[in-house]
Amino acid sequence: MLCGIDVGGTHTDAVLIGPHGVVACAKLPTNHDDLLASIREALASIVAVAGPTAISRLTLSTTLTTNAIIEGTADPVGVLVSGGPGIDPEAYRMGGHYHVLDGAIDHRGRQTGAIDLAAARPVIDAWAAAGVRAFAAVTKFSTRCPDQELALKALLADRSDCVSLGHEFSGRLGFGRRIATACLNSAVWRVYNRFCDAVEQSVAELGMTAALNVLKADGGTMPLSVSRTLPVQSILSGPAASVMGIIAVCDIAEDSIILDIGGTTTDIAVFAAGAPLIENEGIAIAGRSTLVRALRTRSIGVGGDSAISVSRQAVEVGPRRLGPPMALGGPVPTLVDALNIQNVIAVGDPRASYQGILAVAAANGFEPEEVAEAAILNAVNQIRSEVAAFVREINDRPVYTIFELLEGRQVRPTRVYVMGGPALALSALLQDAFSEEVVVPESFAVANAIGAALARPTFSVELFADTASGRLTIPSLGITRQVADNYSPAAAEGEAATCLRDYLASIGAEVEDAPIETVELSSFPMVEGQCLVGHNIRVACQVRPGVSAAYKQAVSKSC
Amino acid sequence: MLKARQPLGIVFFPAYDWAISPTHPERQERLLYTQDQLREEGVFDIGGITELKPDLATAEDVLRAHFCFPDVASVTTTSHLISAGGAIRAARTVLEKEAKRAFALVRPPGHHAMKVVHGARGFCNINIEAVMIEWLRDHYGPLRVAIVDTDCHHGDGTQDVYWNDPDTLFISLHQDGRTLYPGTGFPLELGGPKALGATVNIPLPPGTSDEGFLFAMREVVMPLIEDFKPDLIINSAGQDNHFSDPITDMAFSAQGYAQLTELLGADIAVLEGGYAIQGALPYVNLGLVLSMAGLDYSHVREPGFDAAAVRQSAQVTEYIEDVCRDILKEVRHPRGPGKGDVVAGWFTRRKTLYYDTDAITEYQTEAVRLCDHCRGVVKYETESTRNPLCLGVEAPVGACPACVEEAYRIYEAGQIKGEYRHLQLIDRVGKITSTYTG
């Protein structure tokens, strides 16, 4: 049986799924000071029902790394970079231990300036003396040629606990993103590995033998053992759990919108033909863009606890959350209070909701019912217009070929799936606002934990072959080899898929139904003088995020 | 995080599935390394820089700027319509204030395409700047526009399109026409009788480096723009003055291009030529983008660049100083329109044009009516090795009622007479274009 645990901001949800459906579930308040305690408690309650050996796979979604980065409790990192020509690498400075070295690689992976290792030595000595044990080494275009990063790693070998190299995270371009990704990875490395140690210990103490996985922001999983060297891949996996949950419990085949209306925000995701869209460039955290792949989602500050502000001109909801609803003892009226006095829901003390809204209404010469109705309408309208803007943005994305411009697939959602606390309460109003069919799945209380439990492993590789210089690289797998001058795009596509499959097998990921798809395949004739000298071939392959087919039937309800 | 001081929209359309021929300079690979460089530098992650999808220009958009014979479909491919649409998207971004500036990094280019189009010349079929500018004027009303063409080749097409338009200042800096295609662009080419001094040519000698270009910009281009007081400044941003360009002989650097861009302060830049696709384009384009966005470009430098090795000689410096002084004098006190005859109130000139890319020869008579009330109706009688005699007639923006009437009279008389195979009318006052095949 598969177990999923989602450690969320408010609750920790756990669920155990067998071949015939949900066997056990638990919902506990999250202990923010001790996330491990929340996990241990959730696991214990599952084990109490099912026994320790019944669980074959456990997948965790946790805010540990996200919190460490956002709260600034991660470790200091010594960052060595080389930029060569272009934007001044100082623009991407991370923290106080950041040093720019001479050295340059061009877009084809040719070293156009040697890396200055001699200058790096005293810098490393000074950092080591200051107690820095985590490092990152990043060079521009290292995905086309990782040699300079590898040279820096060798230099750091006996001085460090952890060295993150830029090219290990993605084959995609983005020097600033690569610096942030490698640096954040090293910054959370220690706290994450201690957490892994503790999780493994707890699992052993409970007598469990399950394979351990963690959820990533792209909605896929990776083995816990692998995540130890790539902890940054576990950031911001919260929305992914919800999205994977809705995939698990619903049969989504067409273009659709997913709305997860929470306490503070509404998260929006878009599905094309039943598959979630991925933000291939990577996700941003603490104001820094990274190369960590994520589901393409958008968040707006409209949720059940969003404060209502009233003026003579307008009634608005959010984006601030100033505490719980007044019905639950909060300081200001919220969307939940508005729904409460309109009798759409019954939360806490409805009189407190009424008094609170009455006060802000009277101050502006309105009736409380007017304000409540206007607030609900405002929230629904904000969600609707944000969804429209998001879909428009997706359909307006840049394209690079005539074919794409003329034939490029447009996303046209026909359904809106709504989940989260106020989902049911708002569904009728949302149906009025949307022309698409609005669907509230029957059971979504622990859909996020179900999403974690059933998510499949994902991984992506980018292959870059330059037959003129005779070199092929797959940066994220550390592969660099010679390539013949008749190497073809078809061969490249096959090799990328094979390497991806082999990698998944090597880390023990269950690849049963992990479909590998090519997301990019291009080949450019390279000409020098008037002669064709070779081809520049680029392939990107991925395992599309999805849920285990075998178990999906057990939890799927028609909705 | 980096943030643009000037919000910038970039339309990037590399047309990865289009080439003139597999080994032609204008091929799929041309913007590949530029895209790599911009992506690697994280240009599209910079706050205030937005990547935009091109529009698709329509035949109507093209017919506002050109006479196309036999018709638009025969002289364009989808690629040209996207390229022109990319320029339109860039302009729209600026006029609608979505960004302060915009850069259309698109291909194929357009500045060798003239008013009359029978095919491709200098890799250009339609003039994407002209299609863009006339789209703007159609949607936002009359605009005074300055076009500064910094491509190494003379912008003969743009010059021809705007030859009779006093509201468009066209300035071309280029390698001297005695040494490079298309062999035109001399200081005495100053515009038609109603637009004298609105065309300016600055031929520069082979070997001109950063200081020569920047001198011409400071001493000639900027003062003339200041005199003209344009509503919009457009840069036809060709990048083939680069010292590593394979088909030219100049010595400009990425730093020089970035400085020129900063000096010019164009609202809209549109990519033209530039065929050193590995050694120059990635760096020049990056420099341009950073410069337009008001960001630091001081670290942008070609690998192995040695300024001393490409610096222009003292003779070149002296020559450029002389030429610039003479040009300024000629432009401010023009001695009269160049070659042409006045026949019955029309200023007429005859042109023979060769379309090198498509191997077409065209024989053309251009006539502009010397009207006292407006810039005058213009007509083109043209035949080529591809088309028999054709007629194009235009009532320009701001044409007086008599000139509009004259335009229709000529168009209708042409149909009745039956001596033309294809006829095209552009009425910019009534916003009507019409075509007729006899």
Interface residues (C-beta under 8 A of the other chain):
Chain A: G83 G84 P85 G86 I87 D88 A91 Y92 A104 D106 H107 R108 T112 G113 K140 F141 R172 L173 G174 F175 G176 R177 E281 G287 R288 S289 D396 R397 P398 V399 Y400 T401 I402 F403 L405 L406 S522 F524 P525 M526 V527 G529 Q530 C531 L532 N536
Chain B: M1 L2 F12 F13 P14 A15 Y16 D17 W18 P22 T23 R27 Q28 E29 L32 Y33 Q35 D36 Q37 R39 E40 E41 G42 D45 E51 L52 K53 P54 L56 T78 S79 I82 P246 Q278 P282 Y283 L286 L290 L295 D296 S298 H299 V300 R301 E302 P303 G304
